[in-house]
Amino acid sequence: MKIYIVSLFIAISLFGVDKDYMVGKSLFEQTCISCHGADGDGSDTLHLIVMPRSLSKSVLDENQSYNIIKKGSHYWGSSADIMPSFESVLDEFELRSIAFYIHKKFNPHSHERVVKLYAQSDEIPVEKKSKMLKRGKKIYKRNCGWCHGLTGKGDGEATRNPEKSIYPYDLRKTLLTDKQMFLYAKYGGQFWGTHKDDMPSWKRKYDDFTLKSVIKYIDKEFR
C-alpha cells in the first residue's frame, strides 16, 4: 500500500512538471519564438537595436526569468523596452510555465554555472575588506560611470554618442545578485549571451578583489 501511494505521488508530481513544461512550450512557440528563435539564440530575421540575448547562456535563474517576463526588461533597468511586460496578457500559471520551459529547455544548469564560476574566484582576505568601498568607488567612477552614469542610472556620457548607440542598464533596478553582477563584469556581456560587446570583460584589467569592490560599491550606493 505504501509503495502504491508513493508511486501515485511521484506520478502526480511528474504530471504537474510535464504540464508546466508543455504549457510553457506552447506559449513560447506562440509568443516568444518570433524574437528569441526556436533555439533561444535570437531570430536571424530581426533587425532590432538590441537583439534578444541567447537564452542558453543567460546568467538568470528561473525565478529571475519569470520576473522579467512578467514585468518586462525596462522595469528591471533595461534602457531598451524591446522585451515587454506580459503580466496583462498571461496569468500567473502561464508566466511561471514559460519561465519553467525556458529554464529547462535552454539553460537548466544556469545556477550551477554561476556557483562554479564564483567558487573559482579569489576570496577577499579579511584585512582587505575595509578597503573595498574606496577601491570600488574609484574604479566605478573611472570606468563604469562612462556608460552607467555616476549615479548608476544608465545615463553616462557614452549614451549620448550619436555614432554608437549603447543601452547600459540602470543599476538601481537590476535584479541580478551580487555574485551574478561580479561574474557579468568579469566575463562580459557576450559570455552571458548578449550579441553586442558593449559590456566588456574586465578580467584581464582588474583582479577579483577590484571587481568585487566595484559590485560592493554599486550595491551600497545604488541598490
MIDOSE-1310 file (N, C-alpha, C; in nm, 2 decimals, decimal comma, always signed):
residues 223
mkiy	+0,08/-0,12/+0,00/+0,00/+0,00/+0,00/+0,09/+0,13/+0,00; +0,19/+0,13/+0,08/+0,28/+0,24/+0,09/+0,35/+0,27/-0,04; +0,39/+0,16/-0,10/+0,46/+0,17/-0,23/+0,37/+0,23/-0,34; +0,24/+0,19/-0,33/+0,14/+0,24/-0,43/+0,12/+0,39/-0,41
ivsl	+0,11/+0,43/-0,28/+0,09/+0,57/-0,25/+0,21/+0,66/-0,30; +0,33/+0,61/-0,27/+0,45/+0,68/-0,31/+0,45/+0,69/-0,46; +0,42/+0,58/-0,53/+0,43/+0,58/-0,68/+0,32/+0,67/-0,73; +0,20/+0,68/-0,67/+0,10/+0,77/-0,72/+0,14/+0,91/-0,70
fiai	+0,20/+0,94/-0,59/+0,25/+1,08/-0,56/+0,36/+1,12/-0,66; +0,45/+1,03/-0,69/+0,55/+1,06/-0,79/+0,49/+1,09/-0,93; +0,39/+1,00/-0,96/+0,33/+1,01/-1,09/+0,25/+1,15/-1,10; +0,18/+1,19/-1,00/+0,11/+1,32/-1,00/+0,21/+1,43/-1,01
slfg	+0,32/+1,42/-0,93/+0,42/+1,53/-0,94/+0,48/+1,54/-1,08; +0,51/+1,43/-1,14/+0,57/+1,43/-1,27/+0,47/+1,48/-1,38; +0,34/+1,45/-1,35/+0,24/+1,50/-1,44/+0,23/+1,65/-1,43; +0,25/+1,71/-1,31/+0,25/+1,85/-1,29/+0,36/+1,92/-1,36
vdkd	+0,48/+1,86/-1,35/+0,60/+1,91/-1,41/+0,59/+1,91/-1,56; +0,54/+1,80/-1,61/+0,52/+1,78/-1,76/+0,42/+1,88/-1,81; +0,31/+1,90/-1,73/+0,21/+2,00/-1,78/+0,27/+2,14/-1,78; +0,35/+2,18/-1,68/+0,41/+2,31/-1,68/+0,50/+2,33/-1,81
ymvg	+0,58/+2,22/-1,84/+0,67/+2,22/-1,95/+0,59/+2,24/-2,08; +0,49/+2,16/-2,10/+0,41/+2,16/-2,22/+0,34/+2,29/-2,24; +0,28/+2,35/-2,14/+0,21/+2,48/-2,14/+0,31/+2,58/-2,18; +0,43/+2,58/-2,11/+0,54/+2,68/-2,14/+0,59/+2,67/-2,28
kslf	+0,60/+2,55/-2,33/+0,65/+2,53/-2,47/+0,55/+2,59/-2,57; +0,42/+2,56/-2,55/+0,32/+2,61/-2,64/+0,32/+2,76/-2,64; +0,33/+2,82/-2,52/+0,32/+2,97/-2,51/+0,45/+3,03/-2,57; +0,56/+2,96/-2,55/+0,69/+3,01/-2,60/+0,68/+3,02/-2,75
eqtc	+0,63/+2,91/-2,81/+0,61/+2,90/-2,96/+0,51/+3,00/-3,01; +0,41/+3,03/-2,93/+0,31/+3,13/-2,98/+0,36/+3,28/-2,96; +0,44/+3,30/-2,85/+0,47/+3,44/-2,81/+0,61/+3,48/-2,82; +0,70/+3,39/-2,79/+0,84/+3,43/-2,77/+0,93/+3,40/-2,89
isch	+0,89/+3,30/-2,97/+0,98/+3,24/-3,07/+1,01/+3,34/-3,18; +0,92/+3,44/-3,21/+0,95/+3,53/-3,31/+1,07/+3,62/-3,29; +1,10/+3,65/-3,16/+1,22/+3,73/-3,12/+1,33/+3,64/-3,08; +1,31/+3,54/-3,00/+1,41/+3,46/-2,94/+1,46/+3,34/-3,03
gadg	+1,37/+3,30/-3,13/+1,41/+3,19/-3,21/+1,38/+3,06/-3,15; +1,37/+2,96/-3,24/+1,34/+2,82/-3,19/+1,45/+2,77/-3,10; +1,58/+2,81/-3,12/+1,69/+2,76/-3,04/+1,72/+2,85/-2,93; +1,65/+2,96/-2,91/+1,67/+3,05/-2,80/+1,79/+3,15/-2,82
dgsd	+1,85/+3,15/-2,94/+1,96/+3,23/-2,96/+1,93/+3,36/-3,04; +1,80/+3,39/-3,06/+1,76/+3,51/-3,13/+1,73/+3,48/-3,27; +1,62/+3,54/-3,33/+1,58/+3,52/-3,46/+1,67/+3,60/-3,56; +1,72/+3,53/-3,67/+1,80/+3,59/-3,77/+1,73/+3,69/-3,86
tlhl	+1,60/+3,69/-3,85/+1,52/+3,78/-3,94/+1,49/+3,92/-3,87; +1,53/+3,93/-3,75/+1,50/+4,06/-3,68/+1,61/+4,16/-3,71; +1,57/+4,29/-3,71/+1,67/+4,40/-3,72/+1,64/+4,50/-3,61; +1,67/+4,45/-3,49/+1,64/+4,53/-3,37/+1,76/+4,61/-3,32
ivmp	+1,74/+4,72/-3,25/+1,85/+4,79/-3,20/+1,93/+4,71/-3,09; +1,85/+4,64/-3,01/+1,91/+4,55/-2,91/+1,85/+4,41/-2,94; +1,94/+4,32/-2,98/+1,89/+4,18/-3,01/+1,87/+4,10/-2,88; +1,77/+4,01/-2,88/+1,75/+3,93/-2,76/+1,87/+3,85/-2,73
rsls	+1,91/+3,84/-2,61/+2,03/+3,76/-2,57/+2,00/+3,61/-2,58; +2,11/+3,53/-2,60/+2,10/+3,39/-2,61/+2,05/+3,33/-2,47; +1,94/+3,26/-2,48/+1,88/+3,21/-2,36/+1,96/+3,09/-2,30; +2,04/+3,03/-2,39/+2,13/+2,92/-2,34/+2,25/+2,96/-2,26
ksvl	+2,28/+3,09/-2,27/+2,40/+3,15/-2,20/+2,36/+3,24/-2,09; +2,23/+3,27/-2,07/+2,19/+3,37/-1,97/+2,24/+3,34/-1,83; +2,27/+3,45/-1,76/+2,31/+3,44/-1,62/+2,19/+3,42/-1,53; +2,07/+3,44/-1,58/+1,95/+3,45/-1,50/+1,90/+3,31/-1,45
denq	+1,85/+3,30/-1,34/+1,79/+3,17/-1,29/+1,64/+3,18/-1,33; +1,57/+3,07/-1,30/+1,43/+3,06/-1,35/+1,34/+3,17/-1,29; +1,35/+3,20/-1,16/+1,27/+3,30/-1,10/+1,30/+3,44/-1,16; +1,42/+3,47/-1,19/+1,46/+3,60/-1,25/+1,40/+3,61/-1,39
syni	+1,40/+3,50/-1,46/+1,34/+3,50/-1,59/+1,19/+3,52/-1,58; +1,13/+3,46/-1,48/+0,98/+3,48/-1,46/+0,95/+3,63/-1,43; +1,03/+3,69/-1,35/+1,01/+3,84/-1,32/+1,03/+3,93/-1,44; +1,12/+3,89/-1,53/+1,14/+3,97/-1,65/+1,03/+3,95/-1,74
ikkg	+0,98/+3,83/-1,76/+0,87/+3,80/-1,85/+0,74/+3,87/-1,79; +0,73/+3,87/-1,66/+0,61/+3,94/-1,60/+0,61/+4,09/-1,62; +0,72/+4,15/-1,58/+0,73/+4,30/-1,57/+0,79/+4,36/-1,69; +0,86/+4,29/-1,77/+0,94/+4,35/-1,89/+1,08/+4,39/-1,84
shyw	+1,17/+4,40/-1,94/+1,31/+4,43/-1,90/+1,33/+4,57/-1,86; +1,25/+4,66/-1,91/+1,26/+4,81/-1,87/+1,24/+4,83/-1,72; +1,14/+4,75/-1,67/+1,11/+4,76/-1,52/+1,23/+4,73/-1,44; +1,32/+4,64/-1,49/+1,43/+4,59/-1,42/+1,56/+4,66/-1,46
gssa	+1,55/+4,77/-1,53/+1,67/+4,86/-1,55/+1,72/+4,86/-1,70; +1,65/+4,79/-1,79/+1,70/+4,80/-1,93/+1,66/+4,93/-1,99; +1,76/+4,99/-2,06/+1,73/+5,12/-2,13/+1,64/+5,10/-2,25; +1,64/+4,98/-2,31/+1,56/+4,95/-2,42/+1,43/+4,87/-2,37
dimp	+1,32/+4,89/-2,43/+1,20/+4,83/-2,39/+1,15/+4,72/-2,49; +1,25/+4,66/-2,56/+1,21/+4,56/-2,66/+1,15/+4,43/-2,60; +1,19/+4,40/-2,48/+1,13/+4,29/-2,40/+1,02/+4,34/-2,32; +0,89/+4,32/-2,36/+0,78/+4,38/-2,30/+0,73/+4,31/-2,17
sfes	+0,64/+4,37/-2,10/+0,57/+4,30/-1,99/+0,46/+4,22/-2,04; +0,44/+4,10/-1,98/+0,33/+4,01/-2,02/+0,23/+3,99/-1,91; +0,24/+4,06/-1,80/+0,15/+4,04/-1,69/+0,01/+4,07/-1,72; -0,02/+4,16/-1,82/-0,16/+4,19/-1,85/-0,21/+4,10/-1,96
vlde	-0,12/+4,01/-2,01/-0,16/+3,92/-2,12/-0,18/+3,77/-2,07; -0,09/+3,73/-1,98/-0,08/+3,60/-1,93/-0,11/+3,59/-1,78; -0,17/+3,48/-1,74/-0,20/+3,47/-1,60/-0,07/+3,41/-1,53; -0,08/+3,40/-1,40/+0,04/+3,36/-1,32/+0,09/+3,22/-1,36
felr	+0,00/+3,13/-1,38/+0,04/+3,00/-1,41/+0,12/+3,00/-1,55; +0,06/+3,07/-1,64/+0,12/+3,08/-1,77/+0,26/+3,15/-1,77; +0,27/+3,25/-1,69/+0,40/+3,32/-1,67/+0,51/+3,23/-1,61; +0,47/+3,15/-1,51/+0,56/+3,06/-1,45/+0,59/+2,94/-1,54
siaf	+0,50/+2,90/-1,62/+0,52/+2,79/-1,71/+0,62/+2,83/-1,82; +0,61/+2,95/-1,88/+0,71/+2,99/-1,98/+0,85/+3,00/-1,92; +0,86/+3,05/-1,80/+0,99/+3,06/-1,73/+1,05/+2,92/-1,70; +0,96/+2,83/-1,66/+1,00/+2,69/-1,64/+1,05/+2,63/-1,77
yihk	+0,98/+2,64/-1,87/+1,02/+2,59/-2,00/+1,15/+2,64/-2,05; +1,17/+2,77/-2,05/+1,29/+2,84/-2,09/+1,41/+2,78/-2,01; +1,39/+2,77/-1,88/+1,50/+2,72/-1,79/+1,53/+2,58/-1,83; +1,43/+2,49/-1,84/+1,46/+2,35/-1,86/+1,51/+2,32/-2,00
kfnp	+1,46/+2,40/-2,10/+1,49/+2,37/-2,24/+1,63/+2,43/-2,28; +1,65/+2,55/-2,24/+1,77/+2,62/-2,29/+1,89/+2,64/-2,19; +1,85/+2,64/-2,06/+1,96/+2,68/-1,96/+1,94/+2,61/-1,83; +1,93/+2,48/-1,82/+1,90/+2,41/-1,70/+2,00/+2,41/-1,59
hshe	+2,13/+2,45/-1,63/+2,24/+2,45/-1,54/+2,29/+2,59/-1,51; +2,21/+2,69/-1,53/+2,25/+2,83/-1,51/+2,30/+2,85/-1,36; +2,22/+2,80/-1,27/+2,26/+2,82/-1,13/+2,39/+2,76/-1,10; +2,41/+2,63/-1,14/+2,53/+2,56/-1,11/+2,65/+2,63/-1,18
rvvk	+2,63/+2,68/-1,30/+2,73/+2,75/-1,37/+2,78/+2,88/-1,29; +2,68/+2,95/-1,24/+2,72/+3,07/-1,16/+2,79/+3,03/-1,03; +2,74/+2,93/-0,97/+2,81/+2,88/-0,84/+2,95/+2,84/-0,87; +2,97/+2,76/-0,97/+3,10/+2,71/-1,01/+3,20/+2,82/-1,04
lyaq	+3,16/+2,91/-1,12/+3,25/+3,02/-1,16/+3,28/+3,11/-1,05; +3,18/+3,14/-0,96/+3,21/+3,22/-0,85/+3,30/+3,15/-0,75; +3,29/+3,02/-0,73/+3,37/+2,95/-0,64/+3,52/+2,95/-0,69; +3,54/+2,97/-0,82/+3,67/+2,98/-0,87/+3,74/+3,11/-0,85
sdei	+3,66/+3,21/-0,81/+3,71/+3,35/-0,79/+3,79/+3,36/-0,66; +3,87/+3,46/-0,65/+3,95/+3,48/-0,53/+3,87/+3,52/-0,41; +3,89/+3,46/-0,30/+3,82/+3,51/-0,18/+3,89/+3,64/-0,13; +3,82/+3,73/-0,07/+3,87/+3,86/-0,02/+3,93/+3,84/+0,12
pvek	+4,06/+3,86/+0,14/+4,11/+3,85/+0,28/+4,05/+3,95/+0,37; +4,03/+3,91/+0,50/+3,97/+3,99/+0,60/+4,03/+4,13/+0,61; +4,16/+4,13/+0,60/+4,23/+4,26/+0,61/+4,21/+4,36/+0,50; +4,15/+4,31/+0,39/+4,13/+4,39/+0,27/+3,98/+4,44/+0,26
kskm	+3,89/+4,38/+0,33/+3,75/+4,41/+0,32/+3,72/+4,55/+0,35; +3,79/+4,61/+0,44/+3,76/+4,75/+0,48/+3,80/+4,85/+0,37; +3,88/+4,80/+0,27/+3,93/+4,89/+0,16/+3,84/+4,88/+0,03; +3,74/+4,79/+0,04/+3,67/+4,76/-0,08/+3,59/+4,88/-0,13
lkrg	+3,52/+4,95/-0,05/+3,43/+5,06/-0,09/+3,51/+5,17/-0,16; +3,62/+5,20/-0,10/+3,71/+5,31/-0,15/+3,76/+5,26/-0,29; +3,81/+5,14/-0,30/+3,86/+5,09/-0,43/+3,75/+5,08/-0,53; +3,63/+5,03/-0,49/+3,52/+5,02/-0,58/+3,47/+5,15/-0,64
kkiy	+3,46/+5,25/-0,55/+3,42/+5,38/-0,59/+3,52/+5,44/-0,70; +3,65/+5,42/-0,67/+3,75/+5,48/-0,76/+3,74/+5,41/-0,90; +3,72/+5,28/-0,91/+3,72/+5,21/-1,04/+3,58/+5,24/-1,11; +3,48/+5,24/-1,03/+3,35/+5,27/-1,09/+3,35/+5,41/-1,16
krnc	+3,40/+5,51/-1,09/+3,40/+5,64/-1,15/+3,49/+5,65/-1,27; +3,60/+5,57/-1,26/+3,70/+5,57/-1,37/+3,65/+5,50/-1,50; +3,57/+5,39/-1,48/+3,53/+5,30/-1,59/+3,38/+5,29/-1,61; +3,31/+5,25/-1,51/+3,17/+5,22/-1,52/+3,08/+5,34/-1,54
gwch	+3,11/+5,45/-1,48/+3,03/+5,57/-1,49/+3,02/+5,62/-1,63; +3,12/+5,59/-1,71/+3,11/+5,64/-1,85/+2,99/+5,59/-1,92; +2,95/+5,47/-1,90/+2,83/+5,42/-1,96/+2,71/+5,42/-1,86; +2,73/+5,37/-1,74/+2,62/+5,36/-1,64/+2,58/+5,49/-1,57
gltg	+2,66/+5,59/-1,58/+2,64/+5,71/-1,52/+2,69/+5,71/-1,37; +2,72/+5,83/-1,32/+2,78/+5,84/-1,19/+2,69/+5,80/-1,08; +2,56/+5,80/-1,11/+2,46/+5,76/-1,01/+2,39/+5,63/-1,04; +2,45/+5,56/-1,14/+2,40/+5,42/-1,18/+2,27/+5,42/-1,26
kgdg	+2,23/+5,53/-1,31/+2,10/+5,54/-1,38/+2,11/+5,49/-1,53; +2,23/+5,46/-1,58/+2,24/+5,42/-1,72/+2,24/+5,53/-1,81; +2,28/+5,65/-1,76/+2,28/+5,77/-1,84/+2,41/+5,84/-1,86; +2,52/+5,76/-1,87/+2,65/+5,81/-1,88/+2,68/+5,88/-2,01
eatr	+2,79/+5,94/-2,02/+2,83/+6,02/-2,14/+2,83/+5,93/-2,26; +2,86/+5,81/-2,25/+2,87/+5,72/-2,37/+2,73/+5,70/-2,43; +2,63/+5,72/-2,36/+2,49/+5,70/-2,41/+2,45/+5,82/-2,50; +2,53/+5,92/-2,50/+2,50/+6,04/-2,58/+2,59/+6,05/-2,71
npek	+2,66/+5,94/-2,74/+2,74/+5,93/-2,86/+2,66/+5,90/-2,98; +2,64/+5,99/-3,07/+2,55/+5,97/-3,18/+2,60/+5,86/-3,28; +2,73/+5,83/-3,27/+2,79/+5,74/-3,37/+2,78/+5,59/-3,32; +2,75/+5,57/-3,19/+2,74/+5,44/-3,14/+2,64/+5,43/-3,03
siyp	+2,52/+5,37/-3,06/+2,42/+5,37/-2,96/+2,44/+5,25/-2,87; +2,44/+5,28/-2,74/+2,45/+5,17/-2,64/+2,34/+5,19/-2,54; +2,31/+5,08/-2,47/+2,19/+5,08/-2,38/+2,23/+5,02/-2,25; +2,31/+5,09/-2,17/+2,35/+5,03/-2,04/+2,23/+5,02/-1,94
ydlr	+2,24/+4,93/-1,85/+2,13/+4,91/-1,75/+2,14/+5,02/-1,64; +2,02/+5,05/-1,59/+2,00/+5,13/-1,47/+2,03/+5,03/-1,36; +2,15/+5,05/-1,29/+2,19/+4,96/-1,19/+2,11/+4,97/-1,06; +2,03/+5,07/-1,05/+1,94/+5,08/-0,93/+1,83/+4,98/-0,93
ktll	+1,80/+4,93/-1,06/+1,68/+4,84/-1,07/+1,71/+4,70/-1,10; +1,84/+4,67/-1,14/+1,87/+4,53/-1,18/+1,84/+4,43/-1,07; +1,79/+4,31/-1,12/+1,76/+4,21/-1,03/+1,87/+4,10/-1,01; +1,98/+4,13/-1,07/+2,10/+4,04/-1,06/+2,15/+4,04/-0,91
tdkq	+2,19/+3,93/-0,87/+2,25/+3,92/-0,73/+2,40/+3,97/-0,74; +2,46/+4,00/-0,63/+2,60/+4,05/-0,63/+2,69/+3,95/-0,70; +2,67/+3,82/-0,68/+2,75/+3,72/-0,75/+2,74/+3,73/-0,90; +2,61/+3,74/-0,94/+2,59/+3,75/-1,09/+2,65/+3,87/-1,15
mfly	+2,64/+3,99/-1,08/+2,69/+4,11/-1,13/+2,84/+4,10/-1,14; +2,90/+4,04/-1,04/+3,05/+4,02/-1,04/+3,09/+3,94/-1,16; +3,02/+3,83/-1,18/+3,06/+3,74/-1,30/+3,03/+3,81/-1,43; +2,92/+3,89/-1,43/+2,89/+3,97/-1,56/+3,00/+4,06/-1,59
akyg	+3,05/+4,13/-1,49/+3,16/+4,23/-1,51/+3,29/+4,16/-1,54; +3,31/+4,04/-1,48/+3,44/+3,97/-1,50/+3,45/+3,91/-1,64; +3,34/+3,85/-1,69/+3,34/+3,78/-1,82/+3,28/+3,86/-1,93; +3,20/+3,96/-1,90/+3,15/+4,04/-2,01/+3,01/+3,99/-2,06
gqfw	+2,94/+4,08/-2,13/+2,81/+4,05/-2,17/+2,80/+3,94/-2,27; +2,89/+3,93/-2,37/+2,88/+3,83/-2,47/+2,89/+3,69/-2,41; +2,97/+3,67/-2,31/+2,99/+3,55/-2,24/+2,85/+3,50/-2,19; +2,77/+3,60/-2,15/+2,64/+3,57/-2,09/+2,53/+3,59/-2,19
gthk	+2,56/+3,59/-2,32/+2,45/+3,58/-2,42/+2,42/+3,70/-2,49; +2,48/+3,82/-2,47/+2,44/+3,93/-2,55/+2,51/+3,93/-2,68; +2,45/+3,99/-2,78/+2,50/+3,99/-2,92/+2,60/+4,10/-2,95; +2,60/+4,20/-2,86/+2,70/+4,31/-2,88/+2,80/+4,31/-2,76
ddmp	+2,91/+4,38/-2,78/+3,02/+4,37/-2,68/+3,02/+4,51/-2,60; +2,91/+4,57/-2,59/+2,91/+4,70/-2,51/+2,96/+4,68/-2,37; +2,92/+4,57/-2,31/+2,97/+4,54/-2,18/+3,08/+4,45/-2,19; +3,21/+4,50/-2,17/+3,33/+4,42/-2,20/+3,36/+4,33/-2,08
swkr	+3,45/+4,24/-2,10/+3,51/+4,16/-1,99/+3,62/+4,24/-1,93; +3,62/+4,25/-1,80/+3,72/+4,32/-1,73/+3,82/+4,23/-1,66; +3,82/+4,11/-1,68/+3,90/+4,01/-1,60/+4,05/+4,03/-1,63; +4,09/+4,08/-1,75/+4,23/+4,10/-1,78/+4,29/+4,23/-1,72
kydd	+4,20/+4,32/-1,70/+4,25/+4,45/-1,65/+4,24/+4,46/-1,50; +4,14/+4,39/-1,44/+4,13/+4,40/-1,29/+4,12/+4,27/-1,23; +4,17/+4,26/-1,11/+4,16/+4,13/-1,04/+4,03/+4,12/-0,97; +4,00/+4,00/-0,91/+3,87/+3,97/-0,85/+3,85/+4,07/-0,73
ftlk	+3,95/+4,10/-0,66/+3,93/+4,20/-0,55/+3,87/+4,33/-0,60; +3,93/+4,38/-0,70/+3,88/+4,51/-0,76/+3,74/+4,50/-0,81; +3,71/+4,39/-0,89/+3,57/+4,37/-0,94/+3,47/+4,35/-0,83; +3,50/+4,28/-0,73/+3,41/+4,26/-0,62/+3,39/+4,39/-0,54
svik	+3,49/+4,47/-0,54/+3,49/+4,60/-0,47/+3,39/+4,69/-0,55; +3,40/+4,69/-0,68/+3,30/+4,77/-0,76/+3,16/+4,72/-0,73; +3,13/+4,59/-0,73/+3,00/+4,55/-0,70/+2,95/+4,59/-0,56; +3,04/+4,58/-0,47/+3,01/+4,63/-0,33/+2,97/+4,77/-0,33
yidk	+3,04/+4,85/-0,40/+3,01/+5,00/-0,41/+2,88/+5,02/-0,48; +2,85/+4,95/-0,59/+2,72/+4,96/-0,66/+2,61/+4,92/-0,56; +2,63/+4,81/-0,49/+2,53/+4,76/-0,40/+2,50/+4,86/-0,29; +2,60/+4,93/-0,24/+2,58/+5,03/-0,13/+2,52/+5,16/-0,18
efr	+2,56/+5,20/-0,29/+2,53/+5,34/-0,34/+2,40/+5,34/-0,42; +2,37/+5,24/-0,50/+2,26/+5,25/-0,59/+2,14/+5,15/-0,57; +2,16/+5,05/-0,49/+2,06/+4,95/-0,48/+1,99/+4,95/-0,35
